[in-house]
Amino acid sequence: MNWASPSASSPALKEARLIHEGVKHGLPLPEEPYLVMDIGGGSVELIVGEKGQIRYLVSLPVGVTALQRRFPEPDPLTPR
């Protein structure tokens, strides 16, 4: 996993920065380091912040929909 700096540029990292802004406006963030995780359909964004600022961020292509396609199971699950 390659963590990016806050100034890195890509659509996925732009999404991660917007997620952090939303969390920052909706919740009081601690002064000490914290982790924000957004689990979406196609990806998961992990954002490490401190004092309201992003320190590192990464977007991983392992969202719920991507995992469901890769590991299909009957719904509902049945006992084995």
N, C-alpha and C positions, 0 to 999 in steps of 0.2 A: 504494500500500500504506500503510495507516494503522497505525503501531505504537501499541500501548496501554501504559499505565503498569501496573506490577505490581498496582495496586489495582483495575483495571478489572474489571467484572463481566459475564460472559456464560458460557454453557455451554462454548463453545469455548476461552475464555481460562482457565476453571477447569481444563479438560483440559491446557492448556499448563503451568499451574502444577503440576499433578500429575506431568506428564512431567519437569519440572525437579526436583521432589523425588525422583523415582525415580533420575534420573541422579546427583543429589547424594549419595544414599545408596549408589550402586553404584560411583562413580568418584571419585578425588581431583580436585577442580576447581582450576584455577589461580587465582592471585591477580589476574592480568591479565584483561581482557575476553575472553569466549569466546562461542561460538555453539552452541546445542543445536538440532538439527533432527530432527523426528519425521515421517517420511513414512508416512501411513496410507492407508486405502482411500478416504476421502472428503475428507481435508484434509491439509495440511502445517502443522505448528506450528514457528515459528522463535522461539527464546528467546535474547536477549542477556543474559548475566549477567556479574557481576564479584564476586570475593571471596565466592562462594556465594550471592549475592543476585540476583534478577531485576531487570534495568534496564528492558528493553522486551520485549514479546512480541506476536506476531501469529499468527492462524490464517487460512490461505488455503484456499479451496475447490478445491484442485487435487491431490487425492490420486490414487493409482494407478487406482482404479476409476473415478473421475470422468474422468480423462484417457483411459482405455481406451474409455469410452462415447463420448467426444467424438471420438476419433481411432481408430475401429476398424480393425484390421489382421488379416489372416488369421494364424492361429497353427498351425504355425510360419511365420515370415516367409519369403517366397520371393524369390530374386534377381530383379531387374527387368532 
